[in-house]
Amino acid sequence: MKIHIDITEDIISQFIEPLNAPLVGDKLNFNNSLGKGQIERLNFDDKIELLKFSFQLSQPITLTSLNPIDSEYLLININLSKFRINKKVNDTHISVQKNLPIGILFYTPNIEVSSTSAINIPFEIILLKFKKSFLSEVDYGNLTILTNTKKALVYEDLDVHSEACLRKILIEGSSKLKVYSKILELLDINFQKLANREVEDKYEELHPLDLKGIFTAAALLRDPVTDKTFSIEELSEVANMGKTKFKMLFKQVFGLPPISYKQKIKMEYAKEKLSLKEMTASEISYQIGYSHPSKFTTAYKKHFGVLPSSL
């Protein structure tokens, strides 16, 4: 099955006919022949629309979303699933997953995204849609990275703070006011990240092959528990570019140098495990490569400003 979505139109309504599923209030339940699934919508005074997708399909669906070059809308796609979704963004192939370097994908004007959902795998995806004018209302009107159609591919990692906001947004029974406040907090976190990237770096147009090389190298860094370490020389060779260019473009794409980014992945992983009470600080310290828990504690406090025991 193939579904085409125009971001400038009402999103949830565009699923009614292809899924053969009625919209009841602000919820759309998938036809049983497709598997289990639901789309739920929340509107906030015509400023922000939140769409929650929860599904486990019995047959694949290929979804293509277009945000035209003259669009007044921006869309944020967040994959909360443990499973990656492979996407084609214009001419670039990427993977989106909460534990990958890309967890948040911004659909800017002049972007077309397509993906095919795997079968028999549970997915949870959040979409946030708002007008570009909203950026000015919340004092981010100079955030040109989201409105420059020549740089249509924009992404961020899903850190623990952002995911905590999302989990509170998704709690059943939360008041609409609390949900809205958490959405604003989530947006502020990620708008500030993008603003910092604009200040720190002079962005260059990325050739698709360079972007592919950066993603290939970043994939080697995304496992927080691997014993393998990679030098800048090895990473730049994988990316098929010189060391100076690799370091510059890596920071441009991910906001941090490779070594700092690897450390961030480890710390975010540790915080998640501690928050969920899945492991002790000592267990985590050895798992992510520290020779002694005290060294992990020092690194954790330096990164987050608090001790692991505070969770």
Secondary structure, DSSP 4 states (H G I P E B T S, - for coil): -EEEEETTS-TGGGGHHHHT--EETTEEEPPGGGEEEEEEEEEETTTEEEEEEEEEESS--EEEEEE-TT--EEEEEEE-SSS-EEEEETTEEEEE-TTSS--EEEE-SSEEEEEEPPBS--EEEEEEEEETHHHHHTT-TT-GGGT-GGG-EEEE---HHHHHHHHHHTSTT--HHHHHHHHHHHHHHHHHHHHHHHHH----PPPHHHHHHHHHHHHTT--TT-S----HHHHHHHTTS-HHHHHHHHHHHHSS-HHHHHHHHHHHHHHHHHHTTSS-HHHHHHHTT-SSHHHHHHHHHHHHSS-GGG-
